[in-house]
């Protein structure tokens, strides 16, 4: 006869199975996993050092593969978000125009008409009482942002004191729709008005030629505030009778109102800085003559790829305004990308050279002298060589009428 098994016999059987590294079931029907010599050799089934190192290596490889792709995806998303910002600005501009007989915001003839006795001069005289400490509703002559915020229903400080104006500027700068997600460029104050905190360079600049007027040569070479260059300056001039109205710009689908910008920077190391004085000389920090212009301080292209056709050897300032493409200096033209908004409401992502097409930046009927900049980083001609070569077969001295 076989003796009946007792509890001690069952325990001995389980111990024997474990010692042999076997897997089976105990007398109560429970699974037994082998954990002896044939197991991992680590209590509780943990990993060996070699296995841990292999897993860490695989994770590191995956991170190195995935992170560049994630960064590209983030930048692509930021480009889309920036274009959406510009579309909302264009909608605000069109609403303002519809409420104000077609007037374009951001001009001494429209939103800042109260500034000058007669703005039809390159160096106009301010109205009595207008000073840096008494300038209500807008930040400067070229301030497009405050009027557009107002039509959007955004509340902000509209008082005229310097402190109130500084507060208004801070509101403009913090407004999400006016800030490119790729803009992380710290600026400093230039001119008579200081900032109240550390600030970024304004993300978007308007095309100056659409918010000034014709220069009748009374002030041919004066720095523009409210009118273009006189013909004797041999640069560019709006057509006679031009006023900043939508009906005057020409083909709205081919004319830029606003785009990614970086005023004020140049190839010689000036800036980034921002002038929020009310007169906004040469555009202040919110407007600029345009990417076509060798004198541009928002879309500065005098230095492109070193040794390239433009000849500049200074800082490549394209990295400030053209934020959605190549991010290092001295790349070839059109690797650098920026979003630009047209008067009809659409937005295009343009390469830096592509964006210099003069037709984009000047009203229909404007006169342009396509003289070529041979001064490199110290411009002495209206067009950089690559722009002159691309659009005008090398440039010239005879004026061109903009279609």
Secondary structure, DSSP 8 states (H G I E B T S, - for coil): ------HHHHHHHHHHHHHTT--EE-TTS-EE---STTS-SSGGG---HHHHHHHHHHHHHHHHHHHHHHHHHHHHHHHHHHHHHHHHHHHHHHHHHHHTTTB-SSSTTTTTTTSBS--SSTT--B-TT-BTTB--SSSSTT--HHHHHHHTT-------SHHHHHHHHHHHHH-GGGS-TT---EEEEESS---SS-EE--SEEEEGGGTSB---STTTTS--SSB---GGG-SEE--TT--SBGGGSS-GGG-EEEEE---S--TTS--SEEE--TT-GGGTTTEES-TTBTT-SSS--SSSSTTSTT---S--THHHH-TTS--STT--TTSSEEEEEETTS-EEEEETTGGG-HHHHS-TT-EEE--B--STTS--SSB-HHHHHHHHTT--SSEEE--
